[in-house]
Amino acid sequence: MRGDGRGGGGRQPSYAAPDGANAVAIPVASRKMVQSLKRILADRSEGEIYATLCDCGMDPDIAVERLISQV
């Protein structure tokens, strides 16, 4: 039996957004989707796109619609 508390966990490495104002950690698994949406939403930060994706249950269609409708 182990019990030493060093199991390694299942955390994925994260990526800090390049824009210092919105330095949110974006998981590697979500990074590709955020970059794809950034092509459509060039005026939005990666942090804002990722936060909206999280609010929308990671549904890119809903996230894009929500961000486009915010003027």
PDB file of N, CA, C, O and CB in Angstrom:
ATOM      1  N   MET A   1       0.840  -1.188   0.000  1.00  0.00           N
ATOM      2  CA  MET A   1       0.000   0.000   0.000  1.00  0.00           C
ATOM      3  C   MET A   1       0.883   1.249   0.000  1.00  0.00           C
ATOM      4  O   MET A   1       1.841   1.330   0.769  1.00  0.00           O
ATOM      5  CB  MET A   1      -0.954  -0.001   1.222  1.00  0.00           C
ATOM      6  N   ARG A   2       0.573   2.197  -0.836  1.00  0.00           N
ATOM      7  CA  ARG A   2       1.430   3.384  -0.970  1.00  0.00           C
ATOM      8  C   ARG A   2       1.140   4.391   0.134  1.00  0.00           C
ATOM      9  O   ARG A   2       1.700   4.289   1.225  1.00  0.00           O
ATOM     10  CB  ARG A   2       1.232   4.043  -2.347  1.00  0.00           C
ATOM     11  N   GLY A   3       0.292   5.340  -0.130  1.00  0.00           N
ATOM     12  CA  GLY A   3      -0.083   6.314   0.885  1.00  0.00           C
ATOM     13  C   GLY A   3       0.937   7.415   1.122  1.00  0.00           C
ATOM     14  O   GLY A   3       0.800   8.170   2.085  1.00  0.00           O
ATOM     15  N   ASP A   4       1.949   7.533   0.281  1.00  0.00           N
ATOM     16  CA  ASP A   4       2.938   8.588   0.487  1.00  0.00           C
ATOM     17  C   ASP A   4       2.520   9.920  -0.147  1.00  0.00           C
ATOM     18  O   ASP A   4       3.227  10.919  -0.020  1.00  0.00           O
ATOM     19  CB  ASP A   4       4.275   8.152  -0.077  1.00  0.00           C
ATOM     20  N   GLY A   5       1.373   9.931  -0.828  1.00  0.00           N
ATOM     21  CA  GLY A   5       0.835  11.168  -1.387  1.00  0.00           C
ATOM     22  C   GLY A   5       1.502  11.646  -2.658  1.00  0.00           C
ATOM     23  O   GLY A   5       1.289  12.787  -3.069  1.00  0.00           O
ATOM     24  N   ARG A   6       2.296  10.814  -3.286  1.00  0.00           N
ATOM     25  CA  ARG A   6       2.972  11.244  -4.509  1.00  0.00           C
ATOM     26  C   ARG A   6       2.526  10.402  -5.691  1.00  0.00           C
ATOM     27  O   ARG A   6       3.341   9.731  -6.325  1.00  0.00           O
ATOM     28  CB  ARG A   6       4.493  11.160  -4.344  1.00  0.00           C
ATOM     29  N   GLY A   7       1.240  10.437  -5.987  1.00  0.00           N
ATOM     30  CA  GLY A   7       0.698   9.621  -7.065  1.00  0.00           C
ATOM     31  C   GLY A   7       0.849  10.222  -8.442  1.00  0.00           C
ATOM     32  O   GLY A   7       0.573   9.550  -9.435  1.00  0.00           O
ATOM     33  N   GLY A   8       1.276  11.459  -8.533  1.00  0.00           N
ATOM     34  CA  GLY A   8       1.487  12.077  -9.833  1.00  0.00           C
ATOM     35  C   GLY A   8       0.268  12.796 -10.366  1.00  0.00           C
ATOM     36  O   GLY A   8       0.408  13.707 -11.183  1.00  0.00           O
ATOM     37  N   GLY A   9      -0.914  12.423  -9.935  1.00  0.00           N
ATOM     38  CA  GLY A   9      -2.126  13.105 -10.363  1.00  0.00           C
ATOM     39  C   GLY A   9      -2.382  13.004 -11.842  1.00  0.00           C
ATOM     40  O   GLY A   9      -1.590  12.406 -12.571  1.00  0.00           O
ATOM     41  N   GLY A  10      -3.465  13.572 -12.295  1.00  0.00           N
ATOM     42  CA  GLY A  10      -3.824  13.509 -13.697  1.00  0.00           C
ATOM     43  C   GLY A  10      -3.885  14.869 -14.339  1.00  0.00           C
ATOM     44  O   GLY A  10      -4.520  15.030 -15.381  1.00  0.00           O
ATOM     45  N   ARG A  11      -3.246  15.850 -13.746  1.00  0.00           N
ATOM     46  CA  ARG A  11      -3.310  17.205 -14.280  1.00  0.00           C
ATOM     47  C   ARG A  11      -2.592  17.315 -15.601  1.00  0.00           C
ATOM     48  O   ARG A  11      -1.507  16.767 -15.797  1.00  0.00           O
ATOM     49  CB  ARG A  11      -2.724  18.189 -13.297  1.00  0.00           C
ATOM     50  N   GLN A  12      -3.227  18.037 -16.503  1.00  0.00           N
ATOM     51  CA  GLN A  12      -2.596  18.306 -17.787  1.00  0.00           C
ATOM     52  C   GLN A  12      -1.843  19.620 -17.666  1.00  0.00           C
ATOM     53  O   GLN A  12      -2.267  20.507 -16.925  1.00  0.00           O
ATOM     54  CB  GLN A  12      -3.648  18.356 -18.946  1.00  0.00           C
ATOM     55  N   PRO A  13      -0.742  19.759 -18.376  1.00  0.00           N
ATOM     56  CA  PRO A  13      -0.047  21.046 -18.347  1.00  0.00           C
ATOM     57  C   PRO A  13      -0.936  22.120 -18.959  1.00  0.00           C
ATOM     58  O   PRO A  13      -1.774  21.834 -19.813  1.00  0.00           O
ATOM     59  CB  PRO A  13       1.306  20.964 -19.102  1.00  0.00           C
ATOM     60  N   SER A  14      -0.747  23.338 -18.519  1.00  0.00           N
ATOM     61  CA  SER A  14      -1.569  24.422 -19.050  1.00  0.00           C
ATOM     62  C   SER A  14      -0.679  25.451 -19.727  1.00  0.00           C
ATOM     63  O   SER A  14       0.544  25.432 -19.587  1.00  0.00           O
ATOM     64  CB  SER A  14      -2.408  25.081 -17.930  1.00  0.00           C
ATOM     65  N   TYR A  15      -1.311  26.335 -20.452  1.00  0.00           N
ATOM     66  CA  TYR A  15      -0.616  27.342 -21.227  1.00  0.00           C
ATOM     67  C   TYR A  15      -1.134  28.694 -20.784  1.00  0.00           C
ATOM     68  O   TYR A  15      -2.346  28.905 -20.745  1.00  0.00           O
ATOM     69  CB  TYR A  15      -0.811  27.129 -22.759  1.00  0.00           C
ATOM     70  N   ALA A  16      -0.266  29.590 -20.456  1.00  0.00           N
ATOM     71  CA  ALA A  16      -0.678  30.936 -20.075  1.00  0.00           C
ATOM     72  C   ALA A  16      -0.877  31.759 -21.339  1.00  0.00           C
ATOM     73  O   ALA A  16      -0.033  31.753 -22.236  1.00  0.00           O
ATOM     74  CB  ALA A  16       0.371  31.602 -19.133  1.00  0.00           C
ATOM     75  N   ALA A  17      -1.980  32.455 -21.400  1.00  0.00           N
ATOM     76  CA  ALA A  17      -2.285  33.279 -22.566  1.00  0.00           C
ATOM     77  C   ALA A  17      -1.223  34.362 -22.724  1.00  0.00           C
ATOM     78  O   ALA A  17      -0.752  34.910 -21.727  1.00  0.00           O
ATOM     79  CB  ALA A  17      -3.691  33.910 -22.441  1.00  0.00           C
ATOM     80  N   PRO A  18      -0.841  34.678 -23.955  1.00  0.00           N
ATOM     81  CA  PRO A  18       0.231  35.639 -24.181  1.00  0.00           C
ATOM     82  C   PRO A  18      -0.120  37.066 -23.792  1.00  0.00           C
ATOM     83  O   PRO A  18       0.779  37.851 -23.492  1.00  0.00           O
ATOM     84  CB  PRO A  18       0.625  35.611 -25.606  1.00  0.00           C
ATOM     85  N   ASP A  19      -1.390  37.423 -23.788  1.00  0.00           N
ATOM     86  CA  ASP A  19      -1.757  38.785 -23.429  1.00  0.00           C
ATOM     87  C   ASP A  19      -1.766  38.912 -21.906  1.00  0.00           C
ATOM     88  O   ASP A  19      -2.599  38.311 -21.228  1.00  0.00           O
ATOM     89  CB  ASP A  19      -3.142  39.166 -24.028  1.00  0.00           C
ATOM     90  N   GLY A  20      -0.834  39.697 -21.381  1.00  0.00           N
ATOM     91  CA  GLY A  20      -0.617  39.799 -19.945  1.00  0.00           C
ATOM     92  C   GLY A  20      -1.841  40.230 -19.158  1.00  0.00           C
ATOM     93  O   GLY A  20      -1.998  39.823 -18.007  1.00  0.00           O
ATOM     94  N   ALA A  21      -2.711  41.039 -19.741  1.00  0.00           N
ATOM     95  CA  ALA A  21      -3.888  41.507 -19.026  1.00  0.00           C
ATOM     96  C   ALA A  21      -4.845  40.366 -18.716  1.00  0.00           C
ATOM     97  O   ALA A  21      -5.493  40.367 -17.670  1.00  0.00           O
ATOM     98  CB  ALA A  21      -4.599  42.576 -19.829  1.00  0.00           C
ATOM     99  N   ASN A  22      -4.936  39.415 -19.597  1.00  0.00           N
ATOM    100  CA  ASN A  22      -5.835  38.280 -19.403  1.00  0.00           C
ATOM    101  C   ASN A  22      -5.032  36.991 -19.297  1.00  0.00           C
ATOM    102  O   ASN A  22      -5.288  36.036 -20.031  1.00  0.00           O
ATOM    103  CB  ASN A  22      -6.856  38.187 -20.556  1.00  0.00           C
ATOM    104  N   ALA A  23      -4.076  36.960 -18.400  1.00  0.00           N
ATOM    105  CA  ALA A  23      -3.193  35.796 -18.267  1.00  0.00           C
ATOM    106  C   ALA A  23      -3.941  34.665 -17.568  1.00  0.00           C
ATOM    107  O   ALA A  23      -3.763  34.432 -16.373  1.00  0.00           O
ATOM    108  CB  ALA A  23      -1.902  36.164 -17.479  1.00  0.00           C
ATOM    109  N   VAL A  24      -4.766  33.976 -18.320  1.00  0.00           N
ATOM    110  CA  VAL A  24      -5.527  32.847 -17.798  1.00  0.00           C
ATOM    111  C   VAL A  24      -4.859  31.572 -18.295  1.00  0.00           C
ATOM    112  O   VAL A  24      -4.339  31.524 -19.410  1.00  0.00           O
ATOM    113  CB  VAL A  24      -7.036  32.913 -18.238  1.00  0.00           C
ATOM    114  N   ALA A  25      -4.879  30.552 -17.466  1.00  0.00           N
ATOM    115  CA  ALA A  25      -4.266  29.282 -17.862  1.00  0.00           C
ATOM    116  C   ALA A  25      -5.220  28.527 -18.778  1.00  0.00           C
ATOM    117  O   ALA A  25      -6.334  28.192 -18.374  1.00  0.00           O
ATOM    118  CB  ALA A  25      -3.905  28.420 -16.617  1.00  0.00           C
ATOM    119  N   ILE A  26      -4.795  28.261 -19.996  1.00  0.00           N
ATOM    120  CA  ILE A  26      -5.611  27.529 -20.964  1.00  0.00           C
ATOM    121  C   ILE A  26      -5.023  26.134 -21.088  1.00  0.00           C
ATOM    122  O   ILE A  26      -3.872  25.982 -21.497  1.00  0.00           O
ATOM    123  CB  ILE A  26      -5.658  28.258 -22.361  1.00  0.00           C
ATOM    124  N   PRO A  27      -5.799  25.113 -20.739  1.00  0.00           N
ATOM    125  CA  PRO A  27      -5.277  23.746 -20.844  1.00  0.00           C
ATOM    126  C   PRO A  27      -4.868  23.414 -22.278  1.00  0.00           C
ATOM    127  O   PRO A  27      -5.465  23.892 -23.242  1.00  0.00           O
ATOM    128  CB  PRO A  27      -6.325  22.738 -20.352  1.00  0.00           C
ATOM    129  N   VAL A  28      -3.849  22.595 -22.388  1.00  0.00           N
ATOM    130  CA  VAL A  28      -3.328  22.209 -23.700  1.00  0.00           C
ATOM    131  C   VAL A  28      -4.426  21.593 -24.559  1.00  0.00           C
ATOM    132  O   VAL A  28      -4.481  21.830 -25.766  1.00  0.00           O
ATOM    133  CB  VAL A  28      -2.161  21.222 -23.548  1.00  0.00           C
ATOM    134  N   ALA A  29      -5.293  20.808 -23.945  1.00  0.00           N
ATOM    135  CA  ALA A  29      -6.368  20.143 -24.686  1.00  0.00           C
ATOM    136  C   ALA A  29      -7.335  21.146 -25.316  1.00  0.00           C
ATOM    137  O   ALA A  29      -7.951  20.838 -26.337  1.00  0.00           O
ATOM    138  CB  ALA A  29      -7.134  19.199 -23.763  1.00  0.00           C
ATOM    139  N   SER A  30      -7.480  22.328 -24.739  1.00  0.00           N
ATOM    140  CA  SER A  30      -8.411  23.341 -25.249  1.00  0.00           C
ATOM    141  C   SER A  30      -7.725  24.383 -26.122  1.00  0.00           C
ATOM    142  O   SER A  30      -8.390  25.163 -26.803  1.00  0.00           O
ATOM    143  CB  SER A  30      -9.106  24.030 -24.097  1.00  0.00           C
ATOM    144  N   ARG A  31      -6.432  24.396 -26.103  1.00  0.00           N
ATOM    145  CA  ARG A  31      -5.662  25.428 -26.796  1.00  0.00           C
ATOM    146  C   ARG A  31      -5.936  25.473 -28.296  1.00  0.00           C
ATOM    147  O   ARG A  31      -6.070  26.558 -28.861  1.00  0.00           O
ATOM    148  CB  ARG A  31      -4.193  25.206 -26.564  1.00  0.00           C
ATOM    149  N   LYS A  32      -6.020  24.322 -28.947  1.00  0.00           N
ATOM    150  CA  LYS A  32      -6.250  24.273 -30.395  1.00  0.00           C
ATOM    151  C   LYS A  32      -7.612  24.874 -30.747  1.00  0.00           C
ATOM    152  O   LYS A  32      -7.738  25.592 -31.739  1.00  0.00           O
ATOM    153  CB  LYS A  32      -6.161  22.817 -30.908  1.00  0.00           C
ATOM    154  N   MET A  33      -8.627  24.581 -29.937  1.00  0.00           N
ATOM    155  CA  MET A  33      -9.957  25.133 -30.203  1.00  0.00           C
ATOM    156  C   MET A  33      -9.944  26.648 -30.022  1.00  0.00           C
ATOM    157  O   MET A  33     -10.539  27.372 -30.820  1.00  0.00           O
ATOM    158  CB  MET A  33     -11.012  24.489 -29.273  1.00  0.00           C
ATOM    159  N   VAL A  34      -9.273  27.130 -28.984  1.00  0.00           N
ATOM    160  CA  VAL A  34      -9.192  28.570 -28.747  1.00  0.00           C
ATOM    161  C   VAL A  34      -8.492  29.258 -29.918  1.00  0.00           C
ATOM    162  O   VAL A  34      -8.933  30.316 -30.366  1.00  0.00           O
ATOM    163  CB  VAL A  34      -8.446  28.865 -27.423  1.00  0.00           C
ATOM    164  N   GLN A  35      -7.412  28.670 -30.412  1.00  0.00           N
ATOM    165  CA  GLN A  35      -6.700  29.258 -31.548  1.00  0.00           C
ATOM    166  C   GLN A  35      -7.564  29.280 -32.806  1.00  0.00           C
ATOM    167  O   GLN A  35      -7.505  30.233 -33.584  1.00  0.00           O
ATOM    168  CB  GLN A  35      -5.412  28.488 -31.819  1.00  0.00           C
ATOM    169  N   SER A  36      -8.359  28.245 -33.008  1.00  0.00           N
ATOM    170  CA  SER A  36      -9.256  28.214 -34.171  1.00  0.00           C
ATOM    171  C   SER A  36     -10.301  29.315 -34.072  1.00  0.00           C
ATOM    172  O   SER A  36     -10.588  29.995 -35.057  1.00  0.00           O
ATOM    173  CB  SER A  36      -9.946  26.841 -34.289  1.00  0.00           C
ATOM    174  N   LEU A  37     -10.867  29.491 -32.886  1.00  0.00           N
ATOM    175  CA  LEU A  37     -11.884  30.530 -32.702  1.00  0.00           C
ATOM    176  C   LEU A  37     -11.265  31.924 -32.774  1.00  0.00           C
ATOM    177  O   LEU A  37     -11.936  32.878 -33.169  1.00  0.00           O
ATOM    178  CB  LEU A  37     -12.605  30.342 -31.357  1.00  0.00           C
ATOM    179  N   LYS A  38     -10.004  32.051 -32.401  1.00  0.00           N
ATOM    180  CA  LYS A  38      -9.315  33.341 -32.462  1.00  0.00           C
ATOM    181  C   LYS A  38      -9.235  33.842 -33.902  1.00  0.00           C
ATOM    182  O   LYS A  38      -9.214  35.051 -34.132  1.00  0.00           O
ATOM    183  CB  LYS A  38      -7.901  33.228 -31.860  1.00  0.00           C
ATOM    184  N   ARG A  39      -9.190  32.934 -34.870  1.00  0.00           N
ATOM    185  CA  ARG A  39      -9.187  33.336 -36.285  1.00  0.00           C
ATOM    186  C   ARG A  39     -10.496  34.032 -36.653  1.00  0.00           C
ATOM    187  O   ARG A  39     -10.505  34.963 -37.459  1.00  0.00           O
ATOM    188  CB  ARG A  39      -8.967  32.108 -37.198  1.00  0.00           C
ATOM    189  N   ILE A  40     -11.590  33.582 -36.064  1.00  0.00           N
ATOM    190  CA  ILE A  40     -12.905  34.177 -36.325  1.00  0.00           C
ATOM    191  C   ILE A  40     -13.088  35.438 -35.492  1.00  0.00           C
ATOM    192  O   ILE A  40     -13.632  36.437 -35.961  1.00  0.00           O
ATOM    193  CB  ILE A  40     -14.033  33.166 -36.021  1.00  0.00           C
ATOM    194  N   LEU A  41     -12.626  35.373 -34.254  1.00  0.00           N
ATOM    195  CA  LEU A  41     -12.840  36.449 -33.286  1.00  0.00           C
ATOM    196  C   LEU A  41     -11.525  37.175 -33.011  1.00  0.00           C
ATOM    197  O   LEU A  41     -11.058  37.206 -31.873  1.00  0.00           O
ATOM    198  CB  LEU A  41     -13.435  35.893 -31.970  1.00  0.00           C
ATOM    199  N   ALA A  42     -10.934  37.753 -34.044  1.00  0.00           N
ATOM    200  CA  ALA A  42      -9.600  38.354 -33.931  1.00  0.00           C
ATOM    201  C   ALA A  42      -9.536  39.480 -32.905  1.00  0.00           C
ATOM    202  O   ALA A  42      -8.470  39.746 -32.349  1.00  0.00           O
ATOM    203  CB  ALA A  42      -9.161  38.879 -35.276  1.00  0.00           C
ATOM    204  N   ASP A  43     -10.658  40.145 -32.648  1.00  0.00           N
ATOM    205  CA  ASP A  43     -10.653  41.269 -31.714  1.00  0.00           C
ATOM    206  C   ASP A  43     -10.798  40.832 -30.257  1.00  0.00           C
ATOM    207  O   ASP A  43     -10.785  41.678 -29.362  1.00  0.00           O
ATOM    208  CB  ASP A  43     -11.763  42.227 -32.064  1.00  0.00           C
ATOM    209  N   ARG A  44     -10.935  39.543 -30.003  1.00  0.00           N
ATOM    210  CA  ARG A  44     -11.101  39.013 -28.640  1.00  0.00           C
ATOM    211  C   ARG A  44      -9.809  38.361 -28.169  1.00  0.00           C
ATOM    212  O   ARG A  44      -9.054  37.805 -28.966  1.00  0.00           O
ATOM    213  CB  ARG A  44     -12.266  37.993 -28.582  1.00  0.00           C
ATOM    214  N   SER A  45      -9.563  38.435 -26.868  1.00  0.00           N
ATOM    215  CA  SER A  45      -8.364  37.796 -26.323  1.00  0.00           C
ATOM    216  C   SER A  45      -8.595  36.293 -26.182  1.00  0.00           C
ATOM    217  O   SER A  45      -9.734  35.833 -26.114  1.00  0.00           O
ATOM    218  CB  SER A  45      -7.983  38.417 -24.954  1.00  0.00           C
ATOM    219  N   GLU A  46      -7.506  35.542 -26.140  1.00  0.00           N
ATOM    220  CA  GLU A  46      -7.618  34.095 -25.956  1.00  0.00           C
ATOM    221  C   GLU A  46      -8.254  33.774 -24.606  1.00  0.00           C
ATOM    222  O   GLU A  46      -9.014  32.814 -24.482  1.00  0.00           O
ATOM    223  CB  GLU A  46      -6.234  33.426 -26.065  1.00  0.00           C
ATOM    224  N   GLY A  47      -7.939  34.581 -23.604  1.00  0.00           N
ATOM    225  CA  GLY A  47      -8.535  34.380 -22.286  1.00  0.00           C
ATOM    226  C   GLY A  47     -10.043  34.560 -22.302  1.00  0.00           C
ATOM    227  O   GLY A  47     -10.772  33.790 -21.676  1.00  0.00           O
ATOM    228  N   GLU A  48     -10.511  35.573 -23.014  1.00  0.00           N
ATOM    229  CA  GLU A  48     -11.945  35.826 -23.123  1.00  0.00           C
ATOM    230  C   GLU A  48     -12.638  34.700 -23.893  1.00  0.00           C
ATOM    231  O   GLU A  48     -13.731  34.268 -23.526  1.00  0.00           O
ATOM    232  CB  GLU A  48     -12.200  37.177 -23.812  1.00  0.00           C
ATOM    233  N   ILE A  49     -11.998  34.236 -24.952  1.00  0.00           N
ATOM    234  CA  ILE A  49     -12.567  33.134 -25.736  1.00  0.00           C
ATOM    235  C   ILE A  49     -12.665  31.884 -24.880  1.00  0.00           C
ATOM    236  O   ILE A  49     -13.693  31.206 -24.886  1.00  0.00           O
ATOM    237  CB  ILE A  49     -11.716  32.855 -26.996  1.00  0.00           C
ATOM    238  N   TYR A  50     -11.597  31.568 -24.138  1.00  0.00           N
ATOM    239  CA  TYR A  50     -11.599  30.367 -23.300  1.00  0.00           C
ATOM    240  C   TYR A  50     -12.650  30.470 -22.192  1.00  0.00           C
ATOM    241  O   TYR A  50     -13.356  29.501 -21.915  1.00  0.00           O
ATOM    242  CB  TYR A  50     -10.205  30.140 -22.687  1.00  0.00           C
ATOM    243  N   ALA A  51     -12.756  31.632 -21.564  1.00  0.00           N
ATOM    244  CA  ALA A  51     -13.751  31.814 -20.502  1.00  0.00           C
ATOM    245  C   ALA A  51     -15.165  31.627 -21.045  1.00  0.00           C
ATOM    246  O   ALA A  51     -16.007  31.016 -20.388  1.00  0.00           O
ATOM    247  CB  ALA A  51     -13.609  33.209 -19.864  1.00  0.00           C
ATOM    248  N   THR A  52     -15.427  32.148 -22.237  1.00  0.00           N
ATOM    249  CA  THR A  52     -16.746  31.992 -22.844  1.00  0.00           C
ATOM    250  C   THR A  52     -17.001  30.538 -23.214  1.00  0.00           C
ATOM    251  O   THR A  52     -18.114  30.041 -23.043  1.00  0.00           O
ATOM    252  CB  THR A  52     -16.877  32.885 -24.082  1.00  0.00           C
ATOM    253  N   LEU A  53     -15.982  29.853 -23.721  1.00  0.00           N
ATOM    254  CA  LEU A  53     -16.127  28.419 -24.009  1.00  0.00           C
ATOM    255  C   LEU A  53     -16.516  27.659 -22.742  1.00  0.00           C
ATOM    256  O   LEU A  53     -17.403  26.806 -22.773  1.00  0.00           O
ATOM    257  CB  LEU A  53     -14.812  27.843 -24.596  1.00  0.00           C
ATOM    258  N   CYS A  54     -15.859  27.968 -21.641  1.00  0.00           N
ATOM    259  CA  CYS A  54     -16.180  27.302 -20.370  1.00  0.00           C
ATOM    260  C   CYS A  54     -17.621  27.587 -19.961  1.00  0.00           C
ATOM    261  O   CYS A  54     -18.329  26.688 -19.507  1.00  0.00           O
ATOM    262  CB  CYS A  54     -15.213  27.760 -19.257  1.00  0.00           C
ATOM    263  N   ASP A  55     -18.056  28.836 -20.120  1.00  0.00           N
ATOM    264  CA  ASP A  55     -19.438  29.203 -19.783  1.00  0.00           C
ATOM    265  C   ASP A  55     -20.448  28.485 -20.662  1.00  0.00           C
ATOM    266  O   ASP A  55     -21.581  28.247 -20.244  1.00  0.00           O
ATOM    267  CB  ASP A  55     -19.629  30.705 -19.911  1.00  0.00           C
ATOM    268  N   CYS A  56     -20.043  28.139 -21.880  1.00  0.00           N
ATOM    269  CA  CYS A  56     -20.940  27.507 -22.851  1.00  0.00           C
ATOM    270  C   CYS A  56     -20.762  25.995 -22.913  1.00  0.00           C
ATOM    271  O   CYS A  56     -21.195  25.366 -23.878  1.00  0.00           O
ATOM    272  CB  CYS A  56     -20.712  28.098 -24.226  1.00  0.00           C
ATOM    273  N   GLY A  57     -20.141  25.410 -21.914  1.00  0.00           N
ATOM    274  CA  GLY A  57     -19.965  23.960 -21.906  1.00  0.00           C
ATOM    275  C   GLY A  57     -19.044  23.478 -23.014  1.00  0.00           C
ATOM    276  O   GLY A  57     -19.208  22.368 -23.520  1.00  0.00           O
ATOM    277  N   MET A  58     -18.068  24.313 -23.396  1.00  0.00           N
ATOM    278  CA  MET A  58     -17.084  24.008 -24.447  1.00  0.00           C
ATOM    279  C   MET A  58     -17.724  23.802 -25.823  1.00  0.00           C
ATOM    280  O   MET A  58     -17.152  23.123 -26.676  1.00  0.00           O
ATOM    281  CB  MET A  58     -16.298  22.764 -24.068  1.00  0.00           C
ATOM    282  N   ASP A  59     -18.899  24.381 -26.041  1.00  0.00           N
ATOM    283  CA  ASP A  59     -19.560  24.320 -27.351  1.00  0.00           C
ATOM    284  C   ASP A  59     -19.099  25.532 -28.168  1.00  0.00           C
ATOM    285  O   ASP A  59     -19.487  26.659 -27.860  1.00  0.00           O
ATOM    286  CB  ASP A  59     -21.138  24.297 -27.202  1.00  0.00           C
ATOM    287  N   PRO A  60     -18.283  25.319 -29.198  1.00  0.00           N
ATOM    288  CA  PRO A  60     -17.745  26.459 -29.946  1.00  0.00           C
ATOM    289  C   PRO A  60     -18.803  27.267 -30.689  1.00  0.00           C
ATOM    290  O   PRO A  60     -18.653  28.480 -30.833  1.00  0.00           O
ATOM    291  CB  PRO A  60     -16.726  25.975 -30.925  1.00  0.00           C
ATOM    292  N   ASP A  61     -19.858  26.630 -31.158  1.00  0.00           N
ATOM    293  CA  ASP A  61     -20.907  27.361 -31.880  1.00  0.00           C
ATOM    294  C   ASP A  61     -21.595  28.371 -30.967  1.00  0.00           C
ATOM    295  O   ASP A  61     -21.798  29.525 -31.346  1.00  0.00           O
ATOM    296  CB  ASP A  61     -21.945  26.382 -32.459  1.00  0.00           C
ATOM    297  N   ILE A  62     -21.947  27.935 -29.781  1.00  0.00           N
ATOM    298  CA  ILE A  62     -22.615  28.825 -28.823  1.00  0.00           C
ATOM    299  C   ILE A  62     -21.657  29.925 -28.372  1.00  0.00           C
ATOM    300  O   ILE A  62     -22.056  31.081 -28.234  1.00  0.00           O
ATOM    301  CB  ILE A  62     -23.132  28.025 -27.598  1.00  0.00           C
ATOM    302  N   ALA A  63     -20.393  29.564 -28.143  1.00  0.00           N
ATOM    303  CA  ALA A  63     -19.407  30.550 -27.694  1.00  0.00           C
ATOM    304  C   ALA A  63     -19.205  31.644 -28.739  1.00  0.00           C
ATOM    305  O   ALA A  63     -19.177  32.826 -28.398  1.00  0.00           O
ATOM    306  CB  ALA A  63     -18.069  29.865 -27.385  1.00  0.00           C
ATOM    307  N   VAL A  64     -19.066  31.261 -30.005  1.00  0.00           N
ATOM    308  CA  VAL A  64     -18.885  32.253 -31.071  1.00  0.00           C
ATOM    309  C   VAL A  64     -20.115  33.145 -31.174  1.00  0.00           C
ATOM    310  O   VAL A  64     -19.993  34.365 -31.277  1.00  0.00           O
ATOM    311  CB  VAL A  64     -18.612  31.559 -32.427  1.00  0.00           C
ATOM    312  N   GLU A  65     -21.289  32.544 -31.145  1.00  0.00           N
ATOM    313  CA  GLU A  65     -22.523  33.330 -31.219  1.00  0.00           C
ATOM    314  C   GLU A  65     -22.593  34.338 -30.075  1.00  0.00           C
ATOM    315  O   GLU A  65     -22.952  35.498 -30.280  1.00  0.00           O
ATOM    316  CB  GLU A  65     -23.754  32.405 -31.187  1.00  0.00           C
ATOM    317  N   ARG A  66     -22.251  33.890 -28.877  1.00  0.00           N
ATOM    318  CA  ARG A  66     -22.302  34.769 -27.709  1.00  0.00           C
ATOM    319  C   ARG A  66     -21.288  35.911 -27.835  1.00  0.00           C
ATOM    320  O   ARG A  66     -21.612  37.063 -27.545  1.00  0.00           O
ATOM    321  CB  ARG A  66     -22.037  33.963 -26.423  1.00  0.00           C
ATOM    322  N   LEU A  67     -20.075  35.598 -28.263  1.00  0.00           N
ATOM    323  CA  LEU A  67     -19.049  36.634 -28.375  1.00  0.00           C
ATOM    324  C   LEU A  67     -19.338  37.612 -29.508  1.00  0.00           C
ATOM    325  O   LEU A  67     -19.063  38.805 -29.379  1.00  0.00           O
ATOM    326  CB  LEU A  67     -17.690  35.997 -28.585  1.00  0.00           C
ATOM    327  N   ILE A  68     -19.886  37.123 -30.610  1.00  0.00           N
ATOM    328  CA  ILE A  68     -20.222  38.015 -31.724  1.00  0.00           C
ATOM    329  C   ILE A  68     -21.363  38.955 -31.339  1.00  0.00           C
ATOM    330  O   ILE A  68     -21.383  40.114 -31.753  1.00  0.00           O
ATOM    331  CB  ILE A  68     -20.608  37.197 -32.974  1.00  0.00           C
ATOM    332  N   SER A  69     -22.304  38.458 -30.552  1.00  0.00           N
ATOM    333  CA  SER A  69     -23.455  39.284 -30.179  1.00  0.00           C
ATOM    334  C   SER A  69     -23.101  40.343 -29.136  1.00  0.00           C
ATOM    335  O   SER A  69     -23.867  41.285 -28.931  1.00  0.00           O
ATOM    336  CB  SER A  69     -24.572  38.403 -29.651  1.00  0.00           C
ATOM    337  N   GLN A  70     -21.952  40.202 -28.475  1.00  0.00           N
ATOM    338  CA  GLN A  70     -21.500  41.214 -27.517  1.00  0.00           C
ATOM    339  C   GLN A  70     -20.793  42.316 -28.285  1.00  0.00           C
ATOM    340  O   GLN A  70     -19.680  42.123 -28.775  1.00  0.00           O
ATOM    341  CB  GLN A  70     -20.557  40.595 -26.431  1.00  0.00           C
ATOM    342  N   VAL A  71     -21.424  43.448 -28.389  1.00  0.00           N
ATOM    343  CA  VAL A  71     -20.824  44.551 -29.147  1.00  0.00           C
ATOM    344  C   VAL A  71     -20.181  45.541 -28.250  1.00  0.00           C
ATOM    345  O   VAL A  71     -19.628  46.533 -28.722  1.00  0.00           O
ATOM    346  CB  VAL A  71     -21.845  45.241 -29.995  1.00  0.00           C
TER     347      VAL A  71
END
